[in-house]
Amino acid sequence: MIQLSGRPFQQSDMWPSGSIERIIIQRMNEDTAVYSYQSIGELSFELALRKNIIMSARTMNQSHVRFADFANSRCNPQYWNLTRTGGFLLRQDVKPSDAIRDIYKNSSQYAFECAAAKVIIYYHAVLNLIGESLFNQLFQNIYLYSWHADPDLGVRAAYTRHFLPGDVVYFNNPDFDPKTPYWRGENAVVLGDGTYFGHGLGIRTAEQMIHALNQTRRPGSNQPAYLTNVVARPSFKHLAKLSMSQPVYSIHKPQHMVVQHNESSIPFDRYVSYF
């Protein structure tokens, strides 16, 4: 259920019937968990960002970016420095907003694995919501590697079977073929229409995702892939607060430690467990 200033919130005419915002509100109200907001602005921000995450996922699906493990990752050197571990380090002479948009604009120059794809989608979605000026203040030290993200994205894990449009879920492939370890699983954006976007597999239903992963199991295996209960979400409330306060951040903002693990396609909670 949704609580607004401590009181139940059912619906609003702010969003038209059938819109993704109304669908998200309905899914929240169907959940036994409480989604609490201090203001309608805070709720509206989350709905807008979830919608943008879905749009950015669909746009990436239509682009020419390729799936690759860390050893075969590539990027546009005009905006990023490719590290020896397969990460993309933002060049100091370019704007963060330009670098993120270039992944979509010059997509054929990029190849990366599926965890990094979700972080890129987050950055792109936030950029399209808060605008270039604030985005460039907040995210001056972008490094794209697996689930590593700027602290102000505030990516966190939740454990639930009640998925919301804009969530990132994980399909686990427990008996993947050791020759293709990048098919150990698939991070996928919940699109809200019964389908999911996974970088490398594209847009599919849950059954189609599982079927595709089952084709990549070790020979003779009969242990199927499955949809887990781990969900990755950015900190919607923290980002909403930043967007409303218009802060000016220093380039010396403390960053999260980078965990160099060389395991493609891992879920967010596994990445965090390496800290």
N, C-alpha and C positions, 0 to 999 in steps of 0.2 A: 504494500500500500504506500501511498504518497502522503507525507505530512508537510504542510506549508505553515511555517511559524507555529508549529506544535499542533495544528489542526488538520483533520483529514482533507485531502484535496482530490476531487473526483475527476473533473473535466473542465475545460475552458474553451470558449469560443475563439480564443486567440489563434487556434490552428484548425484548418478545415477538416471535415470528416473524410477519412480515408488517407490523410496525410501521414507520413512516417512519424511525425511528432505525436499524432493522436494514437498511432499504433504503439509507440514506446510508452506513452502514458497508460494505455490499457494494459500492457504487459507488466508495468510496474504495479498497477493496482491489483493485478491478479496474483502477485507474489506475496508470500507470507512475510518476507523481509520488509522492513520499513525504509523507505527512501525519504530522508528528511532534508528540507531546504529552509533557509532563513527568509527567502524572498522569492517572488515570482521570477525575478531576474536571474537568480541562481539556477532555478529549474529551467528557464528558457535557454540559458547558456548550455547546460548539459544536453538538452534536446537538439540544439543547433549543432553542437560539436559531434554528437552521435550521428546526426544526419550527414555532416561533412565527412566523417570517417567512412560511411557507406559510399558516398560519392567519390571519395579519393580511392577507395578500393575498386570501385567499378571503372574508374578512369585508368588505374594501373592495369586492370585486366585487359583494357582496350589498347594499351600501349605496346611498345616493342621491347620492353625490358625482358631479360631472360633469367631463368633460374640457374644458379651455379653454386657449387660449394666454395669454401673460402679460398682454396688454391686457384680457382678459376674465376674469381670475382674480377670485375672490371668497372671502371667509372670514367667520366670525362675529366681529363687532367687539367682542364681550364678552371675547374671548380673544386676538385678534390685531389688529395694525395693518396694514392693507393699504398697501404702499409704492407709489410711483409707477411702479416697474418691475414690479409684479405679484408681489412677494414678501410673505410673511406674517411679521411681526415679533412675537414674543411680548410681550404686555403685561407690564409690571413688577409689576402688582398681582394676577397670577394664577399658580397653580402650573403648571409645565411639564407635569406629568402630566395635570392637568385639561384643558389646552389640546389636548394630543395626543388624549386620549380624546373631546373634543368633536367632533373631525373625524369620528369614527365615530358618535357619539351624535346629533349634529345635522348629519348628512351633507348634507342638502339645501341647507344654507347655504354649501357649499363647491364651488369649481371650480378646477382646477389642471391643469398639464400632467404628462406621464408621468414625467419625471425626479424632480420633487418628490414624486410619488406613491410612488416607491420609497424615498425618504428618510423619508417619513411612515411607511411600512410598517416600516422599520428601527426608528424611534423607538418605534412601538407594540409591536413584537415585544420589544425590549429592556425596555420598561416592564413588560410582562406577565411577564417573566422575573425581573428584579431587584427589582421592587417600587417603590412611590411614593417612599419615603424616599431611597433611594440615587439613583434617577432624578432627583429634584428637586435633589439635591446636584450631580450631574454635569452636568446639561443646563439651566443657568439662563439661557442666552442663545440660545435656539433662533431661527434665522431660516431659513425655508423658501423657497428660491429655487433652481430647477434642482437640481443635484447638491451644492449647498453643504450641509455638515454639520458638526456639532461635531467637533473633533479626537478626542474620546474614542470616537466611532463608528469612527474609523480606516478609513473606506471606501477601498479600494484596487482597482486593476485587475489582473486576471490574464488570461493569454492561453492558452486551452485549448479543445479540442473535447470534453473529458470533463467535462460539466456535472454538478453535484451538486444534489439537491433543496435549495431555498433560495437558490441562486445567482440573480443577475440577469443575463440575457443581453440581447443587442441584435440586433434585426432591422433591417437597413439597407435603405432605399429610395432608391437612388442617383439615380434619375431622377424624383423626386417633382414633382408639379405646383407651379410657383411660386405659384399662387393659394392653395394650401393647404400652406404650408411646414411646418406642424406634423405632417404625415405624412411627414417625412423619415426616420422610423424609429420603432421601438417598443421601449422597455425593458420586459422581461418577467421575471417571477419563475418559475423552474423549480419546478413543483408536485410532481414526482416520479411522476406517473402518465401521463406522455406529453403533458401539457398545460402551458400557460403562462398566467400572468395578465398582461395588458397593460392599463394604465389607458387607456380609450378604446375598446379592442377587446374587453375582457373575457377570459374563459377560452377558449382555443382550442388546437388542435394547432399544430405548427410550420407544417404545410402550409396550415392555415386562416389563420394569421397572414400568411404570405407572400401568399396569395391576396387577402386584404383590402387589404394594402398595394399590391399590383399594380393594384387598382382606383383608386388615387389617384395614378398616374403621370401625367406630362405627356401630352397628347394625341399619339397616334402612337408613343409609346415602346414598345420591346419589350425593354428592359433590366429584368429582374425583380428584385424584392426578394430578400434572402437573410439567413440566420442567420449572424452573424459569430462570431469566436472570442474576442471581448472579454467578460470576466465581471467584474462588480462584486461585491465581498464586504466586509462590515465586518470589523474586526479582532477575530475571535473570541477569540484568546488575550489580547489587551489587555483586552477587556471581562470575560473570565473572571477575570483578575487583579484588576481593580477590584472585581468582585463578591465576591471572596474576602477582599480586604483592607479593605473598607468604608472608603474614604478620605473625607475631608471636603474638598471643593473650594471654592476662592474664586470669587466672582462675577467676579473680574478675571482668570480663566484666559485666556491668549492664544487668540484665535480665528483660524481661517483667513480669508484675504482672500476677499471676495465678488466673483466675476467676473460683471459685468452684461453679458450677451451677447445677450439677447432672441431666442434661438433655441430654440424648444420642441423637446422630444423628442430631445435629443442623448445619445450614449453617455457613460459616465463618463470614459473616456480622452480624449475630445474636450474635455470640460469642464476637465480637468486641464491640457490643452495650452494653455489660454488664460492660465495663470498666468505 
